[in-house]
Every structure is written in structure tokens, then in C-alpha cells.
């Protein structure tokens, strides 16, 4: 019996050791030596700095050391974190599609460093650079579970230079400690680094990450210890004024205007962990234009937030509820209103404040208050938009959040409906993330209040995911009451119970050209709660996908769909057409194939095509995106989507085209010119957006933005504008 106990104990110990990832750490030495930031690691102090250690391969394998190693060393003084890197490569034929800042890592050579400064496994700062010295900075939120928490729109001041040699390049970074948030007296941050080597098709990490997990997931990090405890983060007051000269013409009303707008933002540090952002008369004309999509559904589609004022700590406000089903706060709602004709129109923001960040190691606070303008002509009332959010860390990487949201109309406007006087939402969320990220999930309960309607109005959900090397699965449940409202949220459907589930089995061949392949099953169903839980629709999918070791991906799948139309609907969006009848069910199936080449190719392509039934007719779809790079100056892209919908008479058939060419020119690391054309006959619009940007000083820009919109069915202009905008970042 004793012998049996010993064997069992040994097996359990072995299993435990096998399941654990070895801890990894290094020390950031303190120095008073001056470092010349030129990308050349020739200062003697770099030999004094401790190496962080070797990198582990992530792709195509995750169980061997990286073939081409990276050496990282760090130093700090009282004001700055210095980073020196030597990045070994097969040669000097680097893939650098563009010189523009804030590049995406996929498809080009680069290295990124991730700092979890509060050691919470939930939020982190990322700084990246490529061999040509092009920089990027990113905020990671939500534990890095997916790309929804990967915000490239964040901007902060820091410096970096590189130097290319035969078969390696070096880089020097200088990140002001004032550009980061951390606890005073801190002696340790969590750290990770990952790099892309497109010449060898290798991806590698400093801290080991299983290949079934994302490289940005904050569960997989080591430690960096500071030889001297960090002092107080004395972030300077930043003022960012702007001047915008706008000339535009609305051809529908034959009205032309030339206006001069002045406003700005301020960033004020509150202690070591909090930010106060203030905006007065903001202008977002320089923000990159949204991509148009062909929407054949009955529901709204969400688009990402790009406005800088809303970026910092955006997850603290925007991650309540479910981004797919019932997102309580969606910052893009602010600045948009519904006019007297029921159309969505731009609504000017008069000003606002955002207080957000860490109150202590485990507690985060977010407070937002923004006032929008009154527009009597469009019958839009002035509104105050307020949100208070608290988030408390629990266990290893989980947290509990609570919020209160209030939209309140101002004034006694004759056109203001009593039902729209206010909308309030109160809620609590629990976000689950295990230490190794095998288990993750979300559970939430929200309730809305509006005039004369305070009973019921519930939105609730539960999500649980399991992610291992061979098996991935999840169950996502949501209940959204018919009368639940969040005027500042994204809620595509109400009056439903929703069930979404998925199961994936992955295979990892030891040899050959295939990295992994697997079968994925996916199901989504909706029931109408007010109609005795009548089934509204479902989709059942089966897909088989392949990922090759040269980054090529392809797959095929079949979807069986059911829709019960409660109201008449025209999926083609044809004006004046006979709609498909309501109170009728439709069943159809679709076969789909997809392909994606290596993004690093000079000419890269991804596409998808589907064929099958559609309601009571048929649908053929084909679409894709091709890119051509003439590195590093020119990048040309073409996105084309074609949908042929054939319905029986008297219902409309349609050939829907979406054609979107993009031309990007980077004359230098500070001058960028991008032009985007978007043609959509479903929207009867040809849009042209051309933006020239000159970054003449750190985070200070001159923009010239030209917009033009035409009706494509009758070929005539609709709206045209040209903006000249100057912004300057001033630290006080």
C-alpha cells in the first residue's frame, strides 16, 4: 500500500511538473550612464546589462528553441527605460510593407515587447519596431484574449532607432517612464516579447506560449525585476490643441460652407495610475474612414472605435456585456443621433471628461461624462452621456465589474418625445480567466430604466470557453428582454434567447508541410421570448481548415440555415421592391471555400466563395482582397465582393458589388498618403477618402483630408469636403 502511494505521488508530481511552464526572469540594471539613441549598441553599459535569455519557437513548432535567436537587455535611470536588442536573421531581405507607424505584425519582419506594469494579467502596454526603425504602440486589454482587446489607435511619446548588419539588426528604444502607468516603488513588471521572421517563416517568443494560444495573451509572461525600485510616475500635463479649416458642399441641399474650428484635448495624470482626459469642441475629421461592407442581414453591424479621446482604458467602459449580443456601452454611439426622419446623423460633441485607470493594484475606476449639442433643424436634443465603472481583480486574472450608465436629454424641446427623456442601465459582470488561460468566460446581468418602464428590461449572458492544444470548445448564452434599452450600447437584437456553441478538434502533424488542421462545428440559435419562445432562426456549420508551415491557410465548410421572418424583408435592399412575406419560414444551405496566402508575399491574396440557397431563391458570393507591395514606399490593395441574389418573381434579384481599392504611399517615416475608394451599389454610393499626414513633431500632425461622395445609380455628386487640420502635442 505504501509503495502504491509512492507511485501515485510520483505520477502526480510528474504530471504537475509537466503542466507547469518554467518561470523566466531577468534584472533591469540601474545606470547613470548616458546612452546615445542611434540603434548601435556600442556603449559599454550594454555589456553591463543582463540578457533576458533565449527565445522559444512558436511557429511552426512550439517545443524547440528559436532557430534565429534574439537578445534583449534593459537598463533604467530615474526617467527612462532603455532597451537594447540584437535580432538574428537568415539574411537582410526583410519584408517591410510600409514606413507608416502602427503597423500590424502579421506579414512583415518586426519585434514587439509587452509590459504588464501592474502585474494583473489583464492590461498591458506593447511597443514594437521593425528593422527600418518604424514604430508601433498598442494597448492590450481583456487579458489579450482576442484582437478586440488589441488597440493600435493608442499614441504615446517614445523614441527608437535601428541599425541593419549582415544577418542581424540591432535596435535601441528609450521609453519615458512617464509614458507608462505603474505603482510607485514597484520592483517587478511582467514581461513578454514576440517576433516575426518572414525570411525563415518563424515566429518566436521570449516566454513559452503553446501554439493553440494567442501571442498577445497575457497569461504567458515572465518577470523583469528592477535593481532600483521605480519612483513616482510624474507624467506631465499634455495639451493637444487643434485648428481645422473645413470647406464642404452638400449637393442635395445645394449648400456650401467654409468654417474654422478650434478645440483640443488635455491629458492630466492623477497619481501613478489614473488619467484624466478632457476634450473641448473635438473634431475627428482626421480619423481613418470606416470600411463599407455588404450587409444582407436584418441587423446592424458594429465598427471599431478609432477616435483617440475614447481609446485609453476603453475596455473599462466598453467590455460590459457581450460585444456580439448586448454591449452595454459602445462609444461610437456618442456623436451620432437620430434626426426627425429617423436617419442617423452626426451630432457635435461640445466637450467631455474621462477619468480612468488604477486606484490601487486590484481596483480600476472609470468615469465618463460627455455633452452633445442641440440641433433644432434636425430635431436633435442636447444630451448628457455619463458612465461610472468599477472593476475589481479577483483570483489570478479574473475580475468583477459594475457600472451605471445614464443618457439624459437637456432642455424642454417640443420635438423631444417623453420616452426619450432618459435611458439608464445598471449592471454587473464577472470575467473569468484562468492562470493558464485554458478556461475563460463571462457572466453578466444588466437592467435598463426608461420613462414609464422600469420592470423587466433585463439583459443577461453566460460564456464559458475551454482552450487546449487538441480541443477547443465554448458555450455562449444570452437573454435580452424585448424592452431592454441601452441608448449608448450596441444591441442588434432584443426579445431573444440566444445559444451559441462551438467545438473544434485540432491535429498537429509531426512532419510534412501542414502545421495544423482540424474540424470545427458551430451552432447558433435564437428564440423569441415574447412569442412563447418560438424559434426565430439557427445556423449549423461544419468547417475543415488547414494551416501550412509557410503561413498559407485554406478550408471549406457547409452551413444549414433556418429563418422565420416575422416581418417582411428585402435582403437586396432594392428601393421600392416587393419584400419577402413575413410570418413565414425559410430554410437554405450554403457551401463555402476559402484561401489565404502568406501575407509576406509581394503579391498576397485572400478570398472566399460560397454557393447555395438563400431564402426562397439562390445566392452566389465571391470576394477577396489582394495586396501588392513595392516596399517600403508603396502598398496597393483591392477588396472586391460580389453577391448575386436570384429570387423568384415578383421578388427582386440583384447583383451587389462592393469594390474598394486602396493606395498607400509612405514617403518617409513621418509623411504618409492614403487614398481609399469605396463603391457600393447597395448603398448607391461611390466614396473617395484621401488623407495626407505629416508628423512634423512627436504626436503632432498636419492633415489634409479630401472626401467625395457620388450617387452611382444616377451618377451625380452628393457631398464633398476638404479639411486642413493641425494638431500639436505640448507637454507642460
N, C-alpha and C positions, 0 to 999 in steps of 0.2 A: 504493500500500500504506500509505504514511504517512497519507494522507488518510482511508483506511478505518479505520485505528487510531484516529484522532482522532474520527471519527464514533461508533465503538463506545464509546470512553472517555466521550464526551459523553452518550450514551444511558444508560450505566451510572451516571454521576454523577447524571443527572436522575432515574433510577429510584430511586437511593439517597435523594436528597433528598425525593422524593415519598413514600417509605415511612416516613421519619422524622417523628415529631411534634416540633414546635419546643419547645425547652426553655423552661421558665417558672419564674420565681423572684421572690422579694421578700425584703426585710430586716426582721427584727423588731428595732425600736429598743429600746435600754435607757433606762429612766426612773426617776427618784426621785420623780416627781410622784404625789400621791395621787389615786386615781380613785374617785369615788362610784358605786357599782354601782346605778344606777336605770334603766338602759335608755336614758338620754338622753345623746347624745354631745356634751355641751356643754363638756367640759373642753378647754382649749386644747391639751393634749398630744395629742389625737386628730388635730389638723391637722399635728402634727409626725410622726405615724406614716405609714409608707409604705403606699399602696394596693397590694393584691395584684394588681390588674388585672382586666380584664373576664372575664365568664363566656361559655362557649360553649354553644349549644343542644345538647341530647342527644336530645330528643324534642319534636316529631315529626321534626325533621331533626337531623343531626349535623355539618353543614358550614357553618353560619351562626352569627354571634354571637347570644347570647340576646336575645330581644325585650325582656324585662324584666331589667335588669342588677342585679348585687349588688356592693357594695363592702365588702371585708374589710380591716381594719387590725389589726395586732397590736403589742403592747408587752410588755415583761417587766421585772420588777425581780428582786431576789435570791430571791424566794419564789413568785412568781405569774406566770402567763401571762395577759395581758389581751387580749380580742378585742372589737373594735367592728365592728358590721355595719349597713349600710343596705341594705334589701331592697326593691326597687321592684316594684310590683304593679299590675294593672289597676284595682283598687279595694280596698275594705275588707270585701268579703263573703267572709271566709275560711272554709275548711272545717276545723273543729276538732271531731272526733267526741267527744273526751273530754279531761278535765283530768288524767287519770291519767298518771303518769310511765312512761317506757319504752315509748312508743307506737311502732307500726310506721309507716314513712314513707309507704307507699302509701295513696292516697285522702285525703290531707289536706295542708294547707299547712305546710311546715317547711323547715329548712335544717340540714345536717349537715356537720361538719368532721372530717377524718380525719388522724391524725398517726402516721406511721411513724417512731418515735423512734430506732430502731436502724438505719434505712436498709437493711433487709434484704428488703423487698418481700414479707414473709411474715406478719408480725403487726403490728397497728395498734390504736390507740385511737380511738373515734368519740364525739363529743359533738354532740348535736342539740338544737334548740329550735324551737318554733312561735311564731306571732305573739302568743299568750296567755302566753308565758313558761313553757310546760310543757317539761320537760327529758327527755332520754334519754341514756344512755351505753351503749356497746356495745364488746365485744371482737371484733376481726376476726382470724381465723386462717386458715391454709392458703392464704395469698395472696389470700383473698377470692374463691376460685374459684366458690363457690356458697353458699347460705344455711346449709349445715351448719356453716360457719365464722363465722356471724354470731350472737353470743351476747348477747341482750338482758338476761339474768339478772344480769349483772355490775353491781355497785354501787360507787360511789366518791364522795367528797365534792367538790363544786364548787358555784359559785353563778352565777346568771344572771338578768337582768331584761330586759323588752322594753317598747317604747312604740309604740303604733299612731298613725299620722298618715294624712292623705289620700293614697292611692295609694302608700304605703310604710310599712314599720315598721323600727324600729331595735332592736338588741339589744346588750347588754354581757355578756360572760362573764368570769369570774375562775376559772381552773383552777389550783389549787395545784400547783406542780411536784412536790410530794410525792405527788400522786395519779397520777403517771406514772413510768415507768421509762426511763432513758436513761444513756448513758455520761458519766462525769464529764469536764468540759472540752469537751463536744460543741458544735460550732458550726453544725450543719445537721441539720434533720429533713426527711423527705419529707412532702409535704402534698397534700391534695385536699379539695374541698368540692363537695357537690351539693345541689340544692334542688328542691322540688316546688311548682309554682304551679298550683293547681287551678282558678283563675278563667280562666286562658288555656290550660289543659291543656298547659303547657310544663314540661319538665324540663331543667335546665341544670347544667353542671359548670364548675368553675374550670379544671381541666386537661382537655384534649380527650380524650373516650373514644368510640371507634367504637360505633355503636348495637348491634352484634352482641355487644359485651362488657358485662359487668355493671358497674353504677356503683360497686360495692364492691370491684372487682378492684384489687389493689394494684400492678399493673403500670403503671397510668396515674396518675402523681403527679409534681408539680413539687417545687421545693425552697424551704424557708424558712430563711434564714440568720440567725443571732443576732449582733447587733452586739457583744455581750459573751458570751464562752464561758460555758456553763452550769456551775454549780458542782456540788458533791456533792448528790445527792438524799437529803436527810435525812428519810426517811419515818418518822413517829412510830410507836411501838408502839400498836397498836389492840387494845383489849379489847372483846369483844361478848358480855356475859353475857345470859342469858335466864332467865325464870321462866315455867313453863307449868302451869296448873291444868287438869286434864282430868277430865271426868266422862263415862263411857260405859257402855253396856249391850249385851251380846251376847245377843240373844233366842233364839238356837239353844241356848245352854247355860244361859240364864236367870241370867247372872252380871253384876252391876253393880260398877263400880269408880269411885272418885274418888282421883286421885293428884296429887301435886305433884312436878314435875321441875325440876331446876336444872342448868344447864350453861352452856356458852359456847364461843366461839372466840377465838383471838388471831391477829393478823397482825403479823409481825415482818419488817422489811426487813433483808436481808443484802447490804450493799454497795448499788450503784446498780442492779443488775439482777435480784436474787434476792428471792423472797418465801418466808417460812416461815409456813405456816398450821397452826394447832394447834386441834383440837376435842376437847372433853371432854363425854361424855354428850349428843351432839347430838340435837336434836328438829326434825323437818321438817314438823310439823303445819300450819304456815302456808303451805307450798308449794302453788301452784296445782294443782288436781286435773287428772289426765290426761283427755284426751278419749277416750271409748269409740268403737270402730269395729266395724263388722260384718266379721268375718273368715270368708271362705268357702274359705280355703286350708287346707293341712295344716301350715302353718308359722307360727312365732312372728313377731310384728311388733314392731319396736323403737319406743320412745318417747323423746323428748328428755330430757336431764338438766336439772333445774330447781333442784337444791339448791346454795345459794350456796357451800358449802365446796368443791365439786368444779369450780367454774366457772373460776377463774383459771388460765390456761395449760392448759386442758382438752385442747386439741389435742395438746399434748406427750405426753399419755398416751393419748388416745382415737383418734388418727388412724392407728394402725398397722394395716396390712391394709386390707380393704375394708369400708366401712360397710354395703354391701349383702350381701356374701357371707361374709366372715370377718373380723370386727372383733375383734382380739386382746384389747382391754380396753374394757369397756363399764361405766362407773362405776355405772350403776343396778343392776348385779348385787350391789353391796355394800349390805347391809341387806336382802337377800332371800335366803331359804333354802328348801330342800325338806323338808317335815315327813315323819313316818313313813307318811303316807297318799299321799305323792307330790304334795301340793299346795304351791304357792308361798305362803310366809307371810313376814310381816315379821320381820326379825331385828335386834335392837337393836345399835347401834354403841356400844361402850364409849368409844372415843376413837381419835385418829389424828393423823398429821402429814403435811404435803405441803410439800416443798421444790421450788421450780420457778422457772425464769427463765433469764437470760443469764449465763453465766460470762465471756464476752467477746463481741466484736462478732459472731462467727460460730458460737459454740458455746452450745447450750442444754442444761440439765440438769433432769431431773425425778425426784424420789424420793418415793414414797408408801408409807405403812405405816399400816394401819387394823386394829384388833382388833374382832371382833364377838362377841356374847355367846353363852353356852351356854343352851339351853332344853331341860331334861330332859323336860318334859311333851310337847313336840313332837318330841323326839328329834333336836335340832339341836345339833351340836357347836360349840364356840368355834373361830373361825378367825382366823388372821393373814393379811392380804392385803397383799402387797408388790409394788411395781413400781419398777424403775430404768430410766430412759430417757435417751438422749443423742441430740442432733440437731445435725449439723454442716452449716452452709451451704456450698454449692459453686456455682460459676458465678454467674450473675446473680441467680436467685431459686430455685434448686433446693436440695435438702438430702438428706443421708443420715442415717437414724435407726437406732438399735439399742436393744433393750430386753430386759429379763429380768423375768419375771412369776412370782410364787410364791404359791399359796394353800396354807397349811399348817394342818391341824387340830391342835388342842391337846387334851390330856387323853387318858385311856385309857377312853373311853366304851364300854360294852358294845354300844350301838346303832350305833357307828361302823364302817362297812364298811371293810375293809383297802384296797379300791380307791379310797376317798375320803380316804385319809390326806393326800395332797397332789396338786397339779397344778402343773406348771411349764412355762413357754413361753419360748422364746428366739427372737429374730427380728431381721431387718434389712430396712429399707425404703429405697427411693430414690424421692424425689418430684421430678418434672420439671416445671418451669415456665419457659418461655422469657421473655426480657425483654419481649416484646410480647404474651405470652400466646396467641399463635397455636397453639403446641404446649404441651401439658401431659400429664402421665401419672403413673403409679405402678407400681413393681415391688417385690415383696416375697417373702420366704421365711421361714416360721415353722416351728418344730418344738416339739412338746409332749412332756413326760415325765410319766408317772404310774406308780404301783406296778406292777412286773412287766411294763411295756410301754414300752420305750424305743426300739424300732426302728420306722422309718417315721414315722408321726404327723406328716405334713407338710401345711402349707397354703401355697400359692404363688399368685401372681397377677401379671398384667401388664395395664396400661391405657395406651392412647395416644389422645389426642384432638387434633383439628385444628379450629380455630375461625376462620373468616374471614367476611367480610361476606355472601358468597353461598353458601358451602358450610360445613357443619358435619358432622363425622364422628367416630366413635370405635370402638375395638375393646377389649373388656374380657374377659380370660380368667382363669379361676380353677381351681385344683385343690385339693380338700380331701379328705384321706385319711379313710377310714372310722373310724380310731382317733384322729384329731386331736381334742384337747380343749383348750378354754380356759374353765375354770370361771368366770372373770371376764370373759368375752368375749360377743359376740353372734354366734352361728354357727347360722343357721336350718337349714342342711342340711350333712351330711357325706357322704362316699363319692360324690363327684361331680366331674366335669369340666364346667365351665360356660363357655359362649361367648355374649357379648352384643355386638351391634354396632348401629350406627345411622348413617343418612345423611340429611341434610336439605339441601334446596335452597331458598334464600330469594330473594324478589323484592321490590324496593323501588320502587313506582311514584313517578314524579316529581310527578304531580298526582292529584287526587281525594281521597276520604275514607279510603282504605286506606293505612295506614302501611307494612305489610309482609304478605306471605302466602307460604306455602310448603308443599312436600310433604316429609313425614318418613316414612322407612322404618325399622323397628325389628325386631330379631330376637333371641330368647333361647332357648338350648337347653341341656339338661342330660343328661349320660350317667353311668350308674352304673359306677364303676371296678371294683367287686368282682364285677360280673356281665358280664365281658368287654365293658365299655363299651356296654352296652345303652342305647338311647335311652330316657330317663325322661320327658321332656316337652319341648315347644317352644311358643313363641308367635311368630307372624309378624304384624306390624302395619303398616298404611299409614294415615297421617293427613294431612289437609289443614287448615291453620289460617290464620285471618285476624286481624290486629290493626288496629283502626281508629285514626284520629287523635284520637278522643275517649275512648280507653282501653277501648273495648268490644272483646271478643275472642269468637270463636266458631270452631267447627270440627267435623269429622266424621271417622270412621275405621272401619276394619274389622280384626278380629283373627281369625286362624285358629289354633286351639289343638289340641295333642295331649298327652294324659296317659296314661302307663302306670301303673296302680295296682298297686303291689307288695303292698300290704296293704289290707284292707277299710277303707272310709272313708265317713262320712256328712257331706256338705257342709252339711247343715242344722243339725247339732248337736242333733238331736232325741233326747232321752233314751230309751233302750231301743229305738230304731228299727232296722230291718234295714239294714245297711250295704251300700253298693255292693261287689260282689265284687272281691277282689284278683286279681292275675295276669291282668289284662285291660286292653286299651287302649280309650281313648275319644277321639273326635275331635269338635270342635264349633267353631262360628264365631259371632262377635258383632259387631253393628253398633252404633256409639256416636256420639251427637251431644252437644256441649257448648256452653255460652254463659256469658259473664261480662260484666256491665255495668260501667260506671265506678264504682269504689269510692267516689268522692266524692259520688255522688248521695245525696239524703236517704233514698231507699229504694234499696238496691243488692241485686243478686241474682246468684248464680252457680249453675249446675246442670248435671247430666249425666244422660243416659238411655241405656240400652243394651237390646238385644233380640237373642236368639239361642238357639242350643242350649247345653246345659250337661250334661256327662257323657252320660247316656243319656236326658235329658229336655230341658226348656226353662227359660229364665230371663229374666225381665223385671226391670229395675232402673231406678229413678229416684231422684234425690237432689239436694239442693242446700242452699244457705244464703242466707238473706235477712237483711238488717240494716236497721234503722230508727234514724236518729239524730235526737235533739232536742237539738241542740248548745248548749253543750258539756257539758251535765249528764247526759244520758240516752242510752244506746245499747242497743238491744234486738236480739237476734239469734235466729234459729231455724234449726237444722240438722235436716233430715229426710232419711232414707234408707229406701227400701222395696225389698226384694228378694222377688219371687215366684218360687219354685222349684217346678217341676212335674216330678216323676219318676214313671215307670210303677210300678204295684203290683208287688211289695209294698214298694217303697222309699218313704221319706217325702217328702211335699211340704210346703212351708212358706211362710208369709207372714212375713217377717222385717222388723221395724220398729226403727228407731233414731230417736228423737225427742229433740232436745236444745235446749230454749230457754235463752237466757242473758240476764240483765238486769244492766246495768252502770250505776251511779249514781256520779257524781263530784260530791260536794257542794262541794269546793274542791280546790286543788292538793295538799292534804295529807290529805283524808278520802275514802276510796273504799269502795264497797259493791258486791260482785259476787255474784250468785246464779245457779247453774247446775243445771238439771235434766237428767238423762240416763236415758231409758227405752230398754231393750233387751230384747225378749222372747227373743232368742237367749241372752242371759246371765241371763235370768229376774231382772232387777234394775231397780228404779227408784231412782236415786241423786240425792240433793239435797246440794249443797255451797253454803253461804252464808258469805261472808267479808267482814267489816268491818275495814278497816285505817285507822289514824290514824297518820300520820307526824308525831309531835309534835316531833321534832328531826332534824337531818341523819342519815339512815340508822338512825334509831331509831323503833321502831314498837310500837303496841299492836294486837294482832289478836284478834278474836272469830270463831271458825270453828265452824260448825254442820254436821254431817254426818248424813245419814239414809239408810238403805238398806232397800228393801222387796222382797220376792219378788212378782213381778207375776202369776205363774200362779195362786197361791192367796191373794194379797192379804194378806200379813202382814209385820210388820217383821222385819228381820234384824239390823241393827246401827245404833246411834245414839250420837253423841258431841257434846260441846260443849267447845271449848278456849278458854281465856283465856291469851294469850301476850304477854309483854312483853320486848322486846329493846332494848338501849341500846348505841350505838357510842361508846366512850370512847377518845379519843386521849391518850396519855401522853408 
